Amino acid sequence: MQPHGVDVLYLVLGAVDTPARSREGIVDSAAMPVADPNDIAQLGLANLPNGPVCVPDYLVPAFEQLSAMPRREAAKMMSDMLRMSLPS
């Protein structure tokens, strides 16, 4: 999209403290930091011209670990982590 003057950024969000998250009763865990939505928005806007991917510093170790795993294994791990955070 660059020839059209459009910047595109894949922003790795992780867990973000949103109203939907609160409504669903998702439990915070030390294993999965929860970001402030304003911080994530500012990070995305600040890094828009630096794409194609932006990973918040606190997520880099997990992102690198998942990126090194076979896709199926990484998807299962992420699914398991999400399942643990949902209310019983």
N, C-alpha and C positions, 0 to 999 in steps of 0.2 A: 504493500500500500504506500510505500515511501514515495514513488513517483507522483502520487496523488496528494502528497502532503499530510498523510495520515500516519501517526505513530501507533504501533501496536505493542502491548506489553502483556506477557503472561505473568501475573503476580501470584506467587504461591502464598495463599492466605493462612493455611493452618486453621486453628480455631480462633474465631472472632466473637467478641461479646456483643451479640445482636439481640434485639427483642425476640426474635424467633427462638434463639437458643434458650433464653429465659423462659418463654412460654412452654417449651418442650421439657423443661426441667433437667437439662443436660448437666451432669455433674462434672465440675472441674477436677482435674487431676494434676499432680506434680509432673507427671510424665508428658502432659500436653499443655504447654503454656497457652493462655487465652489472651489474644491481643485486643487492644482498644481499637474500635472501628475508625476513629479519627486518625490514630497513628498509622494504620494500614492505608487509609486514603491518602495521607500526606506522603507516605513512602512511595505509593504507586505514582502519584503525580510528579514527585521529585525525580523518579527514575524512568518516566515515560520515554524520554529520548535515548535511554541507555539499554533498551531491550535487546534481545527478545524476551529474556526471562529475568525476573527479580525475585530473590529469595531473602526474606528478612534474616538478619544475622543469627537470631536465636533458633532459626529452623535449618540453617545450613548443615549441621551434623546429621540430622534426621533425613534431610533431602538427599545428601550424598550417600547415606546408607541405603535408602530405598532405591536410589538411582542405580546402585551397584548390584542390586538383587534381580533375579529373574522376575519378569513382569507379574506372573501369576502369584509368586511368593510375596512380592511387595503389595499387591492388591489384597491378598488375604491378611497380611499384617495390618494394613490400614483399616480394613473392615473389622478386624478383631478389636483394634483400638477404639474405633467408633462405637462398636457394640458395648464395650466396657463403660463408655461415658453416658450411655442412654439410661434413663431411669428404668428400674425393674418393674 
